[in-house]
Amino acid sequence: MALPEGFVPPEPPDPPAAPKDAATVVLVREGAEGTEVFLQRRVAGMAFAGGMTVFPGGGVDPRDSDVSVAWSGPEPGWWAERFGCSTGLARALVCAAVRETFEESGVLLAGPAADEVVGDTSRYADARSALVSRDVSLAEFLSDAGLVLRADLLRPWANWVTPEAEPKRYDTRFFLAAMPAGQRADAVTTEASEAYWRTPQQALADWREGRCGLLPPTWVTLTEVAECGGVRAALDAERGLGKVIPRLVRRDGRWRAVLPGEPGYEEAK
């Protein structure tokens, strides 16, 4: 995959930047033409992935590790085994996934009880703004609203790490979640210029025809979701979660991402 011009600096950082922990959520639903995914085009000029089409997500906040979060579903230790990290980090990653999804799309993976999920989330608009501004933590919001985090609505999907040549790097755990009934995903965020639902096939066609830009993790994930053949199959898929670290090569005057197992990966930086 060719990367956009200016995405890679002329001189890669030496030593490479340490990747920051992050979480991304692939929201899926059944549409008229099959499985659809929720996508956002990031505002052009942003420090990381400006102008690119991505899934909701972002970096882990220190308060995401708060043990007071009311929790339903697989415990942090279960997530730690899947992602190969500490229990504390696993807790923070799941909380970051729920928080970032709510902040960026208005979709809230929580409910008033362990077996319930909220419907219309507009009543939490003020809390959503307070989360974005970091005036409240996820734990504080859930406690005040009497809500339980629904970890059981998430599925571990992948673990991508930004190439070493890039100045901003993230160790991102990808999650999959079905769109909760009664909720709607929106574009009420300063980080996205537009947001929409597409089948993976449509999104990949947009990319091939130059209507959107996709980074390797997004491109690969869309391809994988398309291959599942449905939301239920995607949720039930057994996934390998080893870290995927693309490498960059300069070919035909452009930087291109090479994935593990592809020709030239071992020789690339």
N, C-alpha and C positions, 0 to 999 in steps of 0.2 A: 504494500500500500504506500502510495506517495503521500507525504505530509505537506500541509500548506506552506508556502514560502514564508520565511521568518519564524516558523514554529520552532526551529532548532537554531541555537546561536552559532555564529561562525566558529567560536572557540568553546567547546564543551567545558563545563566546570571541572576544575582539578583541585582537590578531589571532588568526586560526584556529591551532589546534595543528598542529605539523608532523607529518605521518603517519610512523609507524614501519614499516619493512619487515617483512613477515610472509608465511607460506606456509600454504596449506590444501590438503589432499588429499581428493579425492572417491574413496572406495573403492567399487568396483562388483563385482558378481558376478551370475551367472545363477542365478535361483531358480526355484521351481516355477511362479511366476506371471509370470516375465519378469525383466528387469534389476532388481536390488536395489541400494540405496545404504546405506552405514553412517552412522548419525546418532547424535548425542549431545545430550542435554538438559543445558545448562550449569547449574551450581549457582546457585540464586537468590541474589541479593545480590552476585554477582561484579561487579567494577568495569566490565567490558565485556561486554555481551550476556548478563547474568545471566538465567537462566530460559529462554533461547532455544534452539531446536534448530539444531544446526550440524554441520559436518563437522570432523574432527580438524584441528588446526593451531595455530599460534601465532607469536610474534615470532621474528625472527632473533637468534641469540646471536652475539656477536663471534667466538667460536671456530668458528662454522660456516664461516668462510672459510679454515680451515686447509688449506693446499695439500697436506698429507701424506695426506689421505684417499685410500685405495685406491679407484679409480673405474673403472666399466665403463659404456659407453654414450656417448650424445652428450656431447661435451666442453663445459665451461663457456661457451666462445665461441658454440656453437650455441644454448644457452639464452639467452645475452646478446642475440643477434639477435632471438629470439622475444619476449623481454620488454622489449626496448629499454632495457637497462641495461648497466652495466659487467660485464666478465668476472668480476671479484672478487665483485660482488654476486650475479651469476648462480650462481656456485659456492655461495655462502652460502645462497641461496634453495633450491637443490636439497638441500643438506645439512640445512637446517631442515625441509624437507618430509619427508625420511626420518626425522630425529630426532623431530619432533613426532608423526608417525604412530605410531612405536614407543612413545614415552612415553605417549600418550593412548589407544592402542587395542591395543598389543601386536603390531601388524603390522609386520614388519621387511622392508624392501625392500633386502635385501642377501643375499649368498651366499658360500660358500667359494671360488668361482671366478667368472669373468666370465660363464659360461653356466649358473650354478646359483643357486638361491635356497633359503634355509633353510626347513625344514619346521616342526616344533614349536619355538616360540620360548621355551617355559617355562624352558629351561636358562639363558636370559639374563635371568631375573627380577631378579637382584641388579644387573646392569649397567643394566637399565631404571630401577631406583630411583636408582642413582648418576647417571644422566643427568638425571632429574627434579630431583635436589638440586644439580645442577651440580658434583658431585664429580669427574666425568669429562666429557670432551668426546666428541663423536661420533667424531672421529678416533682418540682413545685407545681407545674401546670397540671400534671395528672392528679396530684394530691388535692389541689384546690377544686378540680372538676369532678373528683370522685371517680376517676377512670383507671382502668387496669391496662397495662401494656400487653398486647397480644402477640407475643413472640411466635406463637403457633401459626400465625398467618404468613410468616416469612419462611422462605426456603434458602439454604446456602447454594449459591450458583457458581462463583468463580473467585479467583484472587489474582488481580493484575497489579503489576508494579511498573511505574513510569520508567522508561529507559534512562540509563545513567547520563546520557548526553544532554538531557533537558534540565534547565535550571530549577524548575519546580517539580518535585517528585512526590508521588503518593503511592502508598501501599493500600490499595482499595479492595475491600471485600464486596463482592456483588451478591445481592439478594434478589429473590423473585417473590412477588406477591400478587394475588388476584385482587382486582379492584373490588372493594367492599360494596355490597348492595346498598343503594340509597345515597351513596356519596358521588361527587363529581370532581374530576381533576381540572384545575384551572391554570391560568398563566399569571396569577397575582403574585409576582416576584420581581424584584429589581434585577435578578440575574439572568432572566430570559426575555428575549424580544418576542417570542411566540411559543405556543405549546399546542400539541395536537396528538390525535391517535392515528396510527398507521398500522397496517399489517407489516410484519417484518419484510415481506417481499416488496411491498410498496416503498418502504423506507430504503431498502437496498437499491431499488430502481431509481429513486430520487438521487441517491449518491452517485450511481453510475452515470446519470445524465446531468450531473453537476448542479442539482437543485439544493443539495445540502452537503455538509462536510461531516465525515465520520472518522473518529479515531479507531485504531485497531480493536480495542476492547468492545466498543459499541458495534462495530461491523461484525466481529466474531459472535457476539451475544445474539444479535439479530438473526444471524445464520443458524445458530443453535436452537433458538426458540422456534424458528420456522420449521426446523427438522422434527420438532416434537409432535406437530400435527394437532395441537389443541391445548387449552389451558390446563385441563386435568392431567394430561400426559406430562406437561412441563412441570407441574407441581410435584408429580410423583417420580420425576427423573432422578436416577442415581448419578451423582456428579463427583468427578475427581476434583480436588481443590488445591492442587499444588500451585505454587506461585508461578505465574507466567510473566516473564520479563522480556519484552521485545528488545531487539537491538537495531541500531540504525546504520544504514549503509548509504553511500552517495553514489547514485547511478543515474546516468543521463541527465546530469545537472540538477537532480532533485534528491532530497532525503527520503528514504523509503524504510518502512518498518519491516523487519524480518522476525518471524516467530520461531520458537523452538521447534526443531524438526524440519524446518524449511532449508533449502539450499543456501549456503552462505552464512547461516546463523553463527556457526563456530568461529568464522573468520571476522565477523562484524564486531564492532566495539559496543 
